[in-house]
C-alpha cells in the first residue's frame, strides 16, 4: 500500500486522487501528480510504502515557491586533456594556465582541478595550458580570433583625419 501526505505548518493532509481533482495518483499510487500548482500546494510531501507484513518505508521532499527565476549563464570552457598512450607514471599531472603570457590566478576560472579554464572569467587572445608531471612538461595553446574592423571604417577614419586638420586650419586662419 502507498500513501501520500502533505505537511504545511501544523497541518497534515492525506492526499487522494479524487476524479476531477488537480491531484492524481498514478502507477499504483507510486506517482503523485499535481496540475496547476497553487500556493497551497507548497509544503513537505511524504510518501509511505507499507508491505504485506506491515513494514513501512518513508521518503519526503519539500516543494517550495521560488521567488526569482533561475539564473542562466553561458560558460565557455577550454579543457586540457592528457593523452597517456599506455605510459605509467607515479604522479598526477599538474595543470596551470597562461592568458596572453600571464599566469591565471583567478581560482574561480579554474575548474576540474585546473584542467579546465572558464574563459568568460579571464579575457584574452592567447590561452596556454601547461601540464607538468614526472614525464616532463607539455604546453598546448588556443588562440581566440579577434573581431576584425571592417575596411570601410578604417578608410572613413583615415579620410576624416586630413579633413579635420584642414577644417581646423581653415577656422584658425579665419579667426586670426
ZANU-155386 format. One record per residue (C-alpha): z negated, x, y negated; residue in one letter. Coordinates in pm, 1 decimal, padded with zeros to 6 digits. Example, Ala and Ser with C-alpha at 12.3 -4.5 7.8 and 13.67 -1.06 7.14 Angstrom:
2
+----------+----------+----------+-----+
!       pz !       px !       py ! res !
+----------+----------+----------+-----+
! -00780.0 !  01230.0 !  00450.0 !   A !
! -00714.0 !  01367.0 !  00106.0 !   S !
+----------+----------+----------+-----+
***
This chain:
176
+----------+----------+----------+-----+
!       pz !       px !       py ! res !
+----------+----------+----------+-----+
!  00000.0 !  00000.0 !  00000.0 !   X !
!  00084.8 !  00123.0 ! -00354.4 !   X !
! -00088.5 !  00001.0 ! -00670.7 !   X !
! -00033.0 !  00084.8 ! -01037.9 !   X !
! -00289.8 !  00066.4 ! -01317.7 !   X !
! -00264.8 !  00133.5 ! -01690.8 !   X !
! -00569.1 !  00261.4 ! -01873.7 !   X !
! -00575.4 !  00228.6 ! -02250.0 !   X !
! -00904.7 !  00295.3 ! -02419.4 !   X !
! -01162.9 !  00094.0 ! -02226.5 !   X !
! -00900.5 ! -00148.3 ! -02097.3 !   X !
! -00780.9 ! -00106.7 ! -01737.0 !   X !
! -00494.4 ! -00332.3 ! -01625.6 !   X !
! -00348.5 ! -00369.3 ! -01274.5 !   X !
!  00029.9 ! -00379.7 ! -01312.1 !   X !
!  00260.1 ! -00602.7 ! -01115.0 !   X !
!  00630.9 ! -00656.3 ! -01122.4 !   X !
!  00645.5 ! -01022.3 ! -01216.5 !   X !
!  01001.6 ! -01158.2 ! -01228.0 !   X !
!  01141.2 ! -01159.8 ! -01583.9 !   X !
!  00878.4 ! -00908.3 ! -01698.6 !   X !
!  00953.5 ! -00577.4 ! -01874.4 !   X !
!  00761.5 ! -00409.5 ! -01589.3 !   X !
!  00916.0 ! -00388.3 ! -01245.5 !   X !
!  00806.7 ! -00220.1 ! -00923.7 !   X !
!  01089.2 ! -00082.5 ! -00710.6 !   X !
!  01142.8 !  00118.4 ! -00389.6 !   X !
!  00847.3 ! -00031.2 ! -00208.4 !   X !
!  00637.3 ! -00025.0 ! -00526.9 !   X !
!  00671.2 !  00357.5 ! -00539.3 !   X !
!  00870.1 !  00339.7 ! -00866.3 !   X !
!  00729.8 !  00179.5 ! -01181.8 !   X !
!  00996.6 !  00090.9 ! -01438.0 !   X !
!  00923.1 ! -00030.3 ! -01791.6 !   X !
!  01208.0 ! -00153.8 ! -02009.2 !   X !
!  01196.3 ! -00192.2 ! -02388.2 !   X !
!  00887.6 !  00028.9 ! -02419.9 !   X !
!  00646.7 ! -00103.2 ! -02683.8 !   X !
!  00326.6 !  00019.5 ! -02849.8 !   X !
!  00106.1 ! -00149.3 ! -02587.9 !   X !
!  00279.4 !  00048.3 ! -02309.4 !   X !
!  00125.9 !  00381.1 ! -02416.0 !   X !
! -00169.4 !  00496.6 ! -02210.6 !   X !
! -00258.3 !  00657.5 ! -01877.9 !   X !
! -00072.7 !  00527.3 ! -01574.1 !   X !
! -00240.0 !  00575.0 ! -01237.7 !   X !
! -00072.5 !  00525.1 ! -00902.3 !   X !
! -00283.2 !  00481.5 ! -00589.0 !   X !
! -00141.0 !  00504.7 ! -00237.8 !   X !
! -00355.8 !  00370.8 !  00044.7 !   X !
! -00261.4 !  00441.2 !  00406.2 !   X !
! -00331.1 !  00217.4 !  00706.0 !   X !
! -00666.0 !  00394.1 !  00767.8 !   X !
! -00782.8 !  00321.7 !  00413.5 !   X !
! -00742.3 !  00678.2 !  00282.9 !   X !
! -00631.5 !  00692.3 ! -00076.5 !   X !
! -00439.7 !  00941.4 ! -00288.3 !   X !
! -00418.3 !  00912.3 ! -00666.6 !   X !
! -00199.8 !  01059.1 ! -00935.3 !   X !
! -00171.7 !  00984.5 ! -01304.6 !   X !
!  00041.2 !  01057.1 ! -01608.1 !   X !
! -00023.0 !  00994.9 ! -01976.4 !   X !
!  00252.2 !  00820.9 ! -02170.9 !   X !
!  00217.7 !  00896.7 ! -02542.7 !   X !
!  00400.5 !  00794.9 ! -02852.5 !   X !
!  00578.5 !  01090.0 ! -03009.9 !   X !
!  00569.0 !  01067.4 ! -03387.4 !   X !
!  00856.5 !  01302.0 ! -03466.8 !   X !
!  01184.1 !  01364.1 ! -03286.6 !   X !
!  01216.5 !  01671.2 ! -03067.2 !   X !
!  01341.2 !  01983.0 ! -03241.5 !   X !
!  01669.5 !  02127.6 ! -03125.1 !   X !
!  01790.7 !  02478.1 ! -03177.5 !   X !
!  02081.3 !  02685.5 ! -03064.3 !   X !
!  01987.8 !  03026.1 ! -02935.8 !   X !
!  02245.4 !  03298.2 ! -02894.8 !   X !
!  02122.1 !  03546.9 ! -02638.7 !   X !
!  02254.9 !  03883.6 ! -02525.9 !   X !
!  02143.7 !  03999.3 ! -02182.1 !   X !
!  02129.3 !  04346.4 ! -02028.3 !   X !
!  02197.9 !  04327.2 ! -01656.1 !   X !
!  02108.4 !  04621.3 ! -01433.0 !   X !
!  02355.4 !  04689.6 ! -01153.9 !   X !
!  02166.7 !  04870.2 ! -00877.4 !   X !
!  02452.4 !  04940.9 ! -00632.0 !   X !
!  02200.4 !  04966.3 ! -00344.3 !   X !
!  02021.1 !  05256.7 ! -00512.1 !   X !
!  01646.2 !  05268.5 ! -00460.1 !   X !
!  01421.6 !  05350.7 ! -00749.7 !   X !
!  01046.2 !  05360.8 ! -00765.9 !   X !
!  01007.5 !  05223.1 ! -01118.3 !   X !
!  01131.8 !  04921.5 ! -01306.7 !   X !
!  01382.7 !  04975.3 ! -01585.3 !   X !
!  01250.6 !  04968.2 ! -01942.3 !   X !
!  01462.6 !  04783.7 ! -02197.6 !   X !
!  01490.0 !  04837.8 ! -02570.3 !   X !
!  01740.7 !  04720.1 ! -02829.2 !   X !
!  01901.5 !  04865.0 ! -03138.7 !   X !
!  02067.2 !  04649.3 ! -03402.4 !   X !
!  02300.3 !  04840.9 ! -03631.1 !   X !
!  02125.7 !  05159.0 ! -03514.6 !   X !
!  01768.5 !  05040.2 ! -03587.7 !   X !
!  01509.9 !  04966.1 ! -03316.9 !   X !
!  01423.1 !  04598.1 ! -03271.7 !   X !
!  01052.6 !  04546.2 ! -03339.9 !   X !
!  01060.8 !  04165.1 ! -03370.5 !   X !
!  00884.1 !  04069.0 ! -03046.0 !   X !
!  00989.5 !  03702.0 ! -03071.9 !   X !
!  01353.7 !  03815.1 ! -03046.2 !   X !
!  01290.0 !  03995.3 ! -02716.3 !   X !
!  01299.6 !  03773.3 ! -02408.8 !   X !
!  01258.5 !  03820.5 ! -02031.9 !   X !
!  01067.5 !  04148.0 ! -02054.8 !   X !
!  01308.2 !  04285.9 ! -02312.0 !   X !
!  01624.8 !  04246.8 ! -02102.4 !   X !
!  01740.4 !  03965.2 ! -02332.6 !   X !
!  01776.8 !  03959.4 ! -02710.4 !   X !
!  01785.8 !  03642.0 ! -02922.2 !   X !
!  02042.9 !  03744.7 ! -03182.9 !   X !
!  01961.4 !  03447.3 ! -03403.7 !   X !
!  01631.1 !  03630.3 ! -03475.5 !   X !
!  01791.8 !  03965.5 ! -03567.5 !   X !
!  02112.4 !  03967.3 ! -03767.5 !   X !
!  02359.8 !  04249.0 ! -03725.1 !   X !
!  02701.2 !  04358.4 ! -03607.1 !   X !
!  02631.4 !  04632.4 ! -03352.7 !   X !
!  02385.2 !  04541.1 ! -03071.9 !   X !
!  02290.6 !  04817.4 ! -02825.8 !   X !
!  02077.9 !  04774.6 ! -02514.9 !   X !
!  01903.7 !  05091.7 ! -02395.9 !   X !
!  01793.0 !  05095.3 ! -02030.6 !   X !
!  01561.3 !  05378.3 ! -01919.7 !   X !
!  01442.8 !  05438.5 ! -01564.2 !   X !
!  01376.1 !  05717.4 ! -01317.0 !   X !
!  01750.6 !  05727.0 ! -01253.5 !   X !
!  01834.3 !  05801.6 ! -01617.1 !   X !
!  01924.7 !  05625.4 ! -01939.9 !   X !
!  02219.3 !  05390.9 ! -01996.9 !   X !
!  02349.2 !  05228.4 ! -02314.4 !   X !
!  02564.3 !  04923.1 ! -02347.9 !   X !
!  02690.1 !  04785.7 ! -02677.8 !   X !
!  02809.3 !  04449.6 ! -02806.2 !   X !
!  02991.6 !  04408.3 ! -03137.3 !   X !
!  02988.9 !  04082.5 ! -03330.4 !   X !
!  03307.5 !  04001.4 ! -03516.8 !   X !
!  03261.8 !  03981.0 ! -03891.4 !   X !
!  03434.9 !  03693.2 ! -04066.5 !   X !
!  03743.8 !  03824.2 ! -04235.2 !   X !
!  03803.8 !  03747.2 ! -04602.2 !   X !
!  04138.4 !  03570.9 ! -04640.1 !   X !
!  04400.2 !  03794.1 ! -04804.0 !   X !
!  04475.8 !  03539.5 ! -05077.5 !   X !
!  04113.2 !  03558.7 ! -05200.2 !   X !
!  04139.0 !  03937.7 ! -05229.4 !   X !
!  04465.7 !  03903.7 ! -05418.6 !   X !
!  04314.5 !  03647.5 ! -05660.1 !   X !
!  04011.0 !  03868.0 ! -05727.5 !   X !
!  04230.3 !  04172.4 ! -05787.8 !   X !
!  04461.2 !  03987.7 ! -06022.0 !   X !
!  04165.0 !  03841.1 ! -06214.0 !   X !
!  04016.6 !  04179.8 ! -06298.7 !   X !
!  04305.0 !  04306.7 ! -06516.1 !   X !
!  04338.8 !  03964.3 ! -06679.7 !   X !
!  03964.5 !  03955.5 ! -06764.4 !   X !
!  03981.7 !  04308.9 ! -06905.1 !   X !
!  04281.4 !  04227.9 ! -07123.0 !   X !
!  04124.8 !  03899.2 ! -07237.2 !   X !
!  03800.2 !  04073.6 ! -07339.4 !   X !
!  04008.5 !  04342.0 ! -07517.7 !   X !
!  04204.6 !  04066.8 ! -07697.8 !   X !
!  03879.8 !  03891.2 ! -07800.6 !   X !
!  03717.8 !  04214.6 ! -07924.6 !   X !
!  04025.9 !  04304.4 ! -08131.9 !   X !
!  04038.9 !  03957.2 ! -08288.0 !   X !
!  03667.7 !  03961.7 ! -08377.3 !   X !
!  03665.8 !  04307.1 ! -08536.4 !   X !
+----------+----------+----------+-----+
***
